[in-house]
Amino acid sequence: MEQDYIKSILITGAASGIGAATVKTIAQKNIYFTLTTKSNAKALEEVVNYARQKGSIVNSVCGDLSDQNFIKKLVALGRAETGLIDQFVANAGYADKKQFGDFNRFELIKSIETMSLSFAEIVNLCIDDFKKSKCGRVVSVSSFVNKNIGLNNNIFPVTAAAKGALEALSKTLSFQLAKYQVTVNSISPGYTKKDGNHSALSNKEWDQIISKIPLERLASPKDSANLIAFLLSDEAAYITGQIINVDGGLSLI
């Protein structure tokens, strides 16, 4: 059912994977999207065109979420149509499986800046928007990598640190915003199919992992997008402060 007002939604990491699937799942008339990715302008444009075909108003911009000036530009763009940002989906991120002794402090800092510090900075700029909104929602996209440690002998220390911080920020924000009827939740996807050929794992490693997942398949981006769509909806108004696994039973292992 379409709402009778324009809802402004900011989505990071929107060019591919879960971010792109989320846009395609919720795109409709009376949605104003602000979409961003770091550098994949061609893929982002394809997502933009899809949303526009569904009747959504869309602005997009490429940039680095570790850059505070870019974040300010992004938030200003998000307010351009309605004057505020109602909902925020923090999906920016990447997998880095360098082990201790292989990664350096700059790679760790970059990961935290991109996945968790950018979340905090966007929220700080938008927090009054969320309070004023009639449909305030925040959804952060975390990961299994800070919970299921060592599956198939893989660890992701740099990514796990950033995602762990993201979950902590999301939980504390959910408490702060609850009295304003704003919900804040995290989803924690398991191993998810990637667009194209970019992956932190080899094909052999993927096959070994699939054999250990209770549902015996990788997640699709749509699996997570469906949950995000629900959490952004009016029907999820009584769910807040949660970290919800979308992992095919991986967390049972």
C-alpha positions as a printed Julia matrix, in Angstrom:
253×3 Matrix{Float64}:
  0.0     0.0     0.0
  1.45    3.37   -1.01
  1.72    6.05    1.65
  0.1     9.43    1.01
  3.29   11.4     1.75
  6.83   11.43    0.4
  9.22    9.31    2.48
 12.9    10.24    2.25
 15.26    7.26    2.51
 19.07    7.43    2.53
 20.88    4.22    1.57
 24.64    3.76    1.52
 26.32    0.98   -0.44
 23.41    1.15   -2.88
 25.1     0.15   -6.15
 25.12   -3.6    -5.67
 24.29   -6.49   -3.39
 21.99   -5.91   -0.44
 21.82   -2.15   -0.98
 20.7    -2.43   -4.6
 18.27   -5.23   -3.75
 16.74   -3.07   -1.02
 16.13   -0.19   -3.41
 14.51   -2.52   -5.93
 12.35   -4.12   -3.25
 10.89   -0.9    -1.81
 10.91    1.42   -4.83
  7.5     2.94   -5.5
  5.73    6.25   -5.93
  6.16    8.71   -3.04
  9.62    7.42   -2.12
 12.54    9.85   -2.37
 15.81    7.96   -2.44
 19.27    9.32   -1.82
 21.68    6.64   -2.96
 25.43    6.47   -2.7
 28.37    4.22   -3.43
 32.08    4.87   -3.33
 32.98    4.56   -7.0
 30.73    2.15   -8.92
 28.84    4.89  -10.76
 27.65    2.67  -13.63
 26.0     0.11  -11.33
 24.5     2.86   -9.21
 22.97    4.48  -12.28
 21.28    1.18  -13.16
 19.71    1.07   -9.69
 18.64    4.7    -9.99
 16.95    4.04  -13.32
 15.09    1.03  -11.92
 13.74    3.05   -8.99
 12.66    5.89  -11.26
 10.78    3.43  -13.47
  8.87    2.4   -10.34
  7.87    6.01   -9.73
 10.43    6.97   -7.09
 12.27   10.29   -6.98
 16.01    9.57   -6.88
 19.23   11.48   -6.38
 22.59    9.74   -6.28
 26.2    10.62   -5.63
 29.51    8.75   -5.47
 31.95    9.44   -2.67
 34.05    8.19    0.23
 32.21    7.79    3.53
 35.46    8.31    5.42
 35.35   11.92    4.18
 33.34   14.15    6.54
 32.74   16.76    3.85
 31.21   14.12    1.59
 28.91   12.97    4.42
 27.64   16.52    4.87
 27.02   16.77    1.12
 25.19   13.44    1.2
 22.87   14.46    4.03
 22.11   17.79    2.35
 21.14   15.88   -0.78
 18.9    13.63    1.29
 16.98   16.64    2.55
 16.63   18.28   -0.86
 13.13   16.98   -1.65
 11.31   16.93    1.72
 13.49   18.93    4.1
 14.38   15.93    6.26
 15.53   12.32    6.11
 12.98    9.83    7.45
 14.9     6.6     7.16
 18.52    5.49    6.9
 19.89    2.15    5.73
 23.6     1.84    6.5
 24.81   -0.8     4.08
 28.31    0.41    3.16
 30.95   -2.18    3.85
 33.4    -4.74    2.54
 34.99   -8.0     3.61
 38.67   -8.08    4.54
 40.08  -11.4     5.7
 43.64  -10.26    6.42
 44.77  -11.88    9.65
 46.79  -10.35   12.45
 50.27   -9.66   11.21
 48.95   -8.95    7.71
 46.76   -5.86    8.16
 48.01   -2.5     9.34
 46.48    0.23   11.49
 45.47    2.26    8.46
 43.42   -0.62    7.03
 41.74   -1.09   10.4
 41.0     2.64   10.72
 39.65    2.77    7.15
 37.29   -0.11    7.86
 35.97    1.52   11.03
 35.63    4.89    9.3
 33.68    3.41    6.41
 31.35    1.06    8.29
 30.84    2.45   11.78
 32.15    6.0    12.09
 30.24    7.08    8.98
 27.09    5.6    10.52
 27.58    7.69   13.67
 28.3    10.85   11.69
 25.24   10.47    9.47
 23.03    9.77   12.48
 24.42   12.79   14.33
 23.5    14.99   11.37
 20.05   13.4    10.93
 18.93   12.7    14.48
 16.52   15.62   14.65
 15.08   14.52   11.3
 14.33   11.06   12.7
 12.66   12.56   15.76
 10.38   14.73   13.62
  9.5    12.01   11.14
  6.21   10.13   11.24
  8.06    7.0    10.05
 11.56    7.24   11.53
 13.6     4.09   10.92
 17.29    3.19   11.0
 18.6    -0.16    9.78
 22.28   -1.05    9.85
 23.67   -3.97    7.89
 26.14   -5.88   10.01
 27.61   -9.32    9.32
 28.17  -12.79   10.71
 31.94  -12.21   10.77
 31.97  -10.8    14.32
 29.97  -13.8    15.61
 30.8   -16.97   13.65
 34.55  -16.93   14.11
 36.77  -19.37   12.24
 34.23  -21.09    9.99
 36.25  -22.97    7.37
 39.33  -21.49    9.09
 38.43  -17.98    7.93
 38.53  -14.89   10.14
 37.88  -11.26    9.24
 39.4    -9.2    12.1
 39.25   -5.81   10.36
 35.67   -6.22    9.19
 34.57   -7.85   12.45
 35.85   -4.87   14.44
 33.93   -2.4    12.3
 30.72   -4.44   12.29
 30.92   -5.01   16.04
 31.13   -1.26   16.57
 28.24   -0.73   14.15
 26.03   -3.09   16.16
 26.94   -1.35   19.43
 26.13    2.06   17.97
 22.83    0.77   16.61
 21.74   -0.76   19.91
 22.52    2.33   21.95
 20.83    4.54   19.35
 17.71    2.38   19.54
 17.39    3.15   23.25
 17.93    6.87   22.74
 15.32    7.16   19.98
 12.68    4.8    21.34
 10.74    7.57   23.11
 10.32    9.28   19.75
  8.8     6.11   18.22
 11.85    5.73   16.0
 13.05    2.16   15.59
 16.67    1.12   15.09
 17.7    -2.41   14.2
 20.64   -4.3    12.71
 20.51   -7.23   10.36
 23.34   -9.73   10.29
 23.57  -11.51    6.93
 25.44  -14.77    6.51
 27.48  -15.65    3.47
 25.77  -13.82    0.59
 26.06  -14.14   -3.17
 28.12  -11.33   -4.67
 27.45   -9.34   -7.81
 30.06  -10.05  -10.45
 33.35  -11.7    -9.56
 34.57   -9.65   -6.6
 34.9   -11.8    -3.5
 37.22  -12.27   -0.54
 36.97  -16.07   -0.99
 37.87  -18.55   -3.73
 35.29  -20.76   -5.48
 36.59  -23.76   -3.54
 36.12  -21.93   -0.25
 32.56  -20.99   -1.24
 31.73  -24.65   -1.98
 33.12  -25.77    1.36
 31.12  -23.13    3.19
 27.83  -23.95    1.44
 28.17  -27.56    2.6
 28.19  -26.36    6.22
 25.19  -24.0     6.07
 22.08  -25.8     7.41
 19.89  -24.51    4.54
 22.64  -25.61    2.12
 22.77  -22.44    0.04
 24.2   -18.97    0.1
 21.93  -16.07    0.94
 20.8   -13.89   -1.92
 20.83  -10.1    -1.49
 17.04  -10.29   -1.77
 16.87  -12.38    1.42
 18.28   -9.46    3.4
 16.44   -6.83    1.38
 13.1    -8.41    2.28
 13.89   -8.09    5.97
 15.1    -4.5     5.6
 11.9    -3.61    3.73
  9.86   -5.01    6.61
 11.89   -3.18    9.26
 11.34    0.1     7.38
  7.59   -0.46    7.23
  4.79    0.55    9.57
  4.23   -3.13   10.33
  7.59   -3.28   12.16
  6.83   -0.33   14.45
  7.22   -2.45   17.63
 10.59   -3.99   16.75
 13.66   -2.08   17.9
 17.12   -2.7    19.33
 17.47   -6.08   17.61
 20.27   -7.8    15.72
 18.51  -10.21   13.38
 20.43  -13.01   11.65
 19.73  -13.73    7.98
 22.13  -16.63    7.68
 20.39  -19.86    6.66
 21.03  -21.31   10.1
 24.75  -20.49   10.17
 24.38  -19.15   13.7
 23.23  -22.6    14.82
 26.66  -24.08   14.16
